[in-house]
Amino acid sequence: MSTRLDSPAEAAADATPAGNHARLVRRRRLSRWDLQLSPYLYISPFFILFGLVGLFPLIYTGYLSLHDWDRLYYQRGEYIGLENYRFVLTDPVFLKSLVNTFSIFLMSSVPQVIVAVAVAALLDTHLRGRTFWRMSVLLPFVVAPTAAVLIFGSLFADKYGVVNAILDGIGLEPIRWHVDRWWSHFAIAGMVNWRWTGYNALIFLAAMQAVPRDLYESAALDGAGRIRQVFSVTLPMIRPTMIFVIVTSTIGGLQIFTEPRLFDDTPQREGGPDHQYMTSTLYIYVKGIEDQFYGRASAAAWVLFLIIVGIALLNFGITRLVTRRQA
Amino acid sequence: MRITTTGPGRRPPSHRGRLALGAVAALVLGLTAACGDDSDPTKSADQEELGEGESLTITTFGEFGYDELIAQWNEEHPELQVEQTKVSLWDDWKNELNTLLQANEGLPDVVAIEGDFMPALVAAPERWVDLSSDEVDGRWLEFKSAAATTSDGALLGYATDAGPEAICYRADLFEDAGLPTDRAEVAALMTTWDDYYALGEEFVAESDAKWYDASGSVAQAMLNQVEYPFEQADNSVDVENDDLRAVYDTVTGYSGSLSTGVSQWSDDWTAGFQNDGFATIPCPGWMRSNIRDNTGDPAPNGVVWDVADVFPGGAGNWGGSYLSVPKSSAHQEQAKEFAAWITAPEQQIQIFEQYGNFPSQVAALEDPALLSSTDPYFNAAPVGEIFSNRASAITVQPYHGPLYSDILGKFQEAITRVDQGGDPEESWETFVTEVESLQ
């Protein structure tokens, strides 16, 4: 940003007689401030909001994580150093929740991105009623997660669920969706995928439409078929978008909360009675809100934050590597 | 705006950059200080008049049966309108309540509290309004009001209902399995837990249905006959006691044979009512409306619910709630007035007749309207008489310390783990560890 621009005000100031000097100096100063400070003023709402709802909670959480918590009076207790971190990192439930988080994340994000690319590639062809198809894939995204879980809850109920009725009908053993750890992850990942695949597909579609059409023409002239075109033209051209989607779905995938929380039909809702599908965000909620240990919940939140930052940095590294190779 | 070639990231931190950092730091520190300086939750809020269009708020969970009564109140008191929020499950409301208490903001004027949670209020009484008054003195069964009274004599909650337990059973399934269906005969067959389980084994041999609705519900029923289930009289936690272990071993021992294996209040549990999933259910007064709603009213073809005037092992009380007023309420007098009205015997009898929630008010228990009441849905059983008998048979009031509600949740989870095929010993150890981490 340039600050050395001659403004009309400054130009005018130079031309006035010396009698008004003091006033002019003030005015000039004001206009310089205007130039220098206004941009910051305009972007400040974001930073003020971020400070209030992002940065402050982050730091306050860190502060709480070093303190005990008075459960009866819901108040901060005394300073206890890293005790909460010791508790969290040695808590088998937390470690279990980390494994669950990564398992659900892999089961959701990986197929999600692959299917989204495939759907986008299909939508990018000359379909009849294109807008209709494009809007349809977004439909699950409009459904509130809570409603989606209700639907999936009756699909994946252990005893009287639709999926098990079908399995039973074709002579297979019913699956205990709320009991078997990996199957429960599968069901939860299914909900996440159902909701987000269409959304990601539309982002990919937007990127695909920005790919110059003449590339396809020359590829076709070179004898590349449809599939070959997708792999050799489309995918390399939408790589930055892929990375964007991968990063956002990584962050989202590591913070899955609503689905496991509501998928659990025991009254405690702690991600299954044996914490089969308790994710780390759910662990934080259970520790903080249910068990009323804000310090431990805060410590767990910071551990999860650091893990996500670590993975985001990893993604950033990959991004740089890929973009550099492209250049 | 002109795009410069040097991006902001490459420039060494300028004077202005440091200034910005300083500003952010000041902002954060300022906020931390502002929040560290918590408003005192034990201080009473400034009292205000209800303005135009404002209502007194009350949040209940499950089914308190207040819809009609609140409509009636609102008609009679145009100047004091009441607005009810209903949460479906206590566990969900408890979490929200904890959050609101922590923020000390957004609490309704009248808060419904499940009986198991009352000890936590009594342990931290400064946050709640003392509701005692001459008008309500002696209104409730001794054990109900005692549980809500602090050592200083402050009454922190008006009791709504009590949960004397009977056994509700499916007469049609009993008949199919060759068991007697008459409620007096059924009652004679299950006076002890041993009899109850033995009859269950007889039943499941002859039927596709299970004996009871959920392991957790029978466990809860048995727990309500243990004097010190989780905590000793000095509130020290002791879950490795023989009584508790006996309940655990019995219930998990029958987990595969007599229990449906689903957890109570789950979708599968609800579906079990309609799918002939089980034949009996421990049945506090308030359970009747759950049975009716889950089975369907009118009952599906052939389904006959009945209630036997018996409870294995003597008697027990399950649940029963309170209405409390937090000090954060700006309308404490009005809240108290309304809570006193809606927990009065006359209102509670009306709720009993409509919803089945059994009154905890002495006057209501002696009321002829209550004693003569029958329930057509339960094969015209004399429910008033049955639940009165069950209430007067109660001898043991289990001791509930401030952690009772939390530990109960973990205990239920431990049983559910075994229901789902987990090893009972392993699950018990997990339970003990989890209880330790609550302290």
Chai-1 contact restraints between the chains, C-beta under 6 A:
chainA,res_idxA,chainB,res_idxB,connection_type,confidence,min_distance_angstrom,max_distance_angstrom,comment,restraint_id
A,S2,B,R2,contact,1.0,0.0,6.0,A-B,restraint_1
A,G51,B,L27,contact,1.0,0.0,6.0,A-B,restraint_2
A,F56,B,V28,contact,1.0,0.0,6.0,A-B,restraint_3
A,F56,B,L31,contact,1.0,0.0,6.0,A-B,restraint_4
A,I59,B,V28,contact,1.0,0.0,6.0,A-B,restraint_5
A,Y60,B,T32,contact,1.0,0.0,6.0,A-B,restraint_6
A,L72,B,A123,contact,1.0,0.0,6.0,A-B,restraint_7
A,L72,B,A124,contact,1.0,0.0,6.0,A-B,restraint_8
A,Y73,B,A124,contact,1.0,0.0,6.0,A-B,restraint_9
A,Y74,B,L101,contact,1.0,0.0,6.0,A-B,restraint_10
A,Y74,B,Q102,contact,1.0,0.0,6.0,A-B,restraint_11
A,A157,B,D267,contact,1.0,0.0,6.0,A-B,restraint_12
A,A157,B,D268,contact,1.0,0.0,6.0,A-B,restraint_13
A,D158,B,D268,contact,1.0,0.0,6.0,A-B,restraint_14
A,K159,B,D268,contact,1.0,0.0,6.0,A-B,restraint_15
A,Y160,B,A271,contact,1.0,0.0,6.0,A-B,restraint_16
A,V179,B,Q420,contact,1.0,0.0,6.0,A-B,restraint_17
A,D265,B,S266,contact,1.0,0.0,6.0,A-B,restraint_18
A,D265,B,D267,contact,1.0,0.0,6.0,A-B,restraint_19
A,T266,B,S263,contact,1.0,0.0,6.0,A-B,restraint_20
A,T266,B,T416,contact,1.0,0.0,6.0,A-B,restraint_21
A,P267,B,L89,contact,1.0,0.0,6.0,A-B,restraint_22
A,P267,B,D91,contact,1.0,0.0,6.0,A-B,restraint_23
A,P267,B,W265,contact,1.0,0.0,6.0,A-B,restraint_24
A,Q268,B,G409,contact,1.0,0.0,6.0,A-B,restraint_25
A,Q268,B,E413,contact,1.0,0.0,6.0,A-B,restraint_26
A,P273,B,E413,contact,1.0,0.0,6.0,A-B,restraint_27
A,P273,B,T416,contact,1.0,0.0,6.0,A-B,restraint_28
A,P273,B,R417,contact,1.0,0.0,6.0,A-B,restraint_29
A,D274,B,R417,contact,1.0,0.0,6.0,A-B,restraint_30
A,I289,B,N95,contact,1.0,0.0,6.0,A-B,restraint_31
A,I289,B,N98,contact,1.0,0.0,6.0,A-B,restraint_32
A,I289,B,T99,contact,1.0,0.0,6.0,A-B,restraint_33
A,E290,B,N95,contact,1.0,0.0,6.0,A-B,restraint_34
